Amino acid sequence: MAFPQTRMRRLRATASLRGLVRETDVRAGQLVLPLFVTETEPSGERAGHEPIATMPGVDRLSLSALVAEAQAAAALGIPAVMLFGLPAEKDAHGSGAWDPEGVVQLAIRAIKQAVPELLVITDVCLCEYTSHGHCGVLREDSSVDNDATLELLAQTAVSHARAGADIVAPSDMMDGRVGAIREELDGEGLADTPILAYSAKFASAFYGPFREAADSTPAFGDRRGYQMDPANGREAVREALLDVQEGADMIIVKPALAYGDLIRSVKRATRLPVAAYNVSGEYAMVKAAAAAGYLDERATVLEILTSLRRAGADTIITYHAKDAATWLAEQT
């Protein structure tokens, strides 16, 4: 029926009515908090914390500070953290990535001992560990050797799983890496370890603050030879489907805020759980605008997270996780 019989505003009149018909929810249990752990003692004013200038409210953490942050996240109802490691030393092959006593491996054990119920997801990549900052082994012409990198990524994933990681998340964008990791995990008796694949990871301008945080800026060139062109949506679906065939259990779309269409497309095509990574640049933009008084941080963050859920994300990896969990609890 048409107006005046049909009045869409009837169900918007009060908060209770709006809540009764709300189509999309956001809960703390859907969030993942990324954390940066460093092997060297941070030099910030707070013990164990080194603030990241481009990401206000986010720090590089010592092992002890990391455990405290993980405990705080768990207390807020956040079910998982994602670890990124900053080693004391780097080399051409990124050997610190699969060192059994490496910074991430130590961090996994420390968190699982202190907060065993908290899920630990590990970023599986070499860029934080290589002296050149690229995500794989280099050929003589300085291009990344895809196939030579696969074995090292598989070793890294196995070392994380052995240390107690609940989920491994390869982010390198090498062709065939999900299959290589699945085969190595299965061969090492780690068949129950899930793979959360960064399947649709774009060569994005939104990663700038992360590269400062993780000390992973390439020493030369860029990553457009292996990360995706932001213009290609159909290719993102194809990437995701290939990862499904290779054994991925979950899929990441990264970045998130400008890629809602691909979150929806990947979700429909794969029928797997999909995580949206609300990346560092997206976080930094909101923080900067809020600090300048241009927008309401709380309302903006919750609207962004709701939009990602509405697009189809089952899980959201976000640096806003602790604040969002606090705000969501206050709404109930």
Number of C-alpha atoms within 10 A of each C-alpha: 6 6 7 7 7 9 10 10 7 10 15 14 10 10 9 11 12 13 13 11 10 11 8 13 12 21 15 23 15 20 27 26 22 22 22 21 29 24 19 16 16 19 14 14 9 10 13 20 22 20 18 17 13 19 20 13 12 19 21 27 28 23 24 15 18 23 21 16 18 24 16 13 22 20 14 18 18 24 19 23 24 20 24 23 26 24 21 13 13 19 12 15 20 27 17 24 30 24 16 16 13 19 24 30 25 18 28 24 18 19 25 19 12 13 17 12 12 20 22 28 26 29 24 30 27 29 25 25 28 25 17 23 24 28 28 28 22 17 11 7 7 12 13 19 16 20 15 13 21 22 15 24 28 24 20 28 30 27 21 30 24 19 19 23 26 20 24 24 24 26 25 26 24 22 16 14 24 30 20 20 27 22 16 19 23 13 11 12 11 15 12 11 20 20 25 26 30 28 31 31 23 24 18 17 10 21 17 16 20 19 15 14 23 21 16 21 20 17 11 10 13 13 19 12 13 17 18 20 16 18 9 12 16 11 14 23 21 16 18 25 19 18 26 20 11 17 19 24 17 24 29 27 27 26 25 28 19 14 19 20 15 22 30 18 18 29 22 13 12 19 13 16 16 26 28 30 24 23 23 22 19 20 20 21 14 20 21 16 13 15 13 9 10 10 14 13 17 15 11 13 19 18 13 16 27 18 18 28 23 17 20 23 26 19 24 27 23 23 23 25 23 22 17 23 22 13 16 16 13 8 6 5
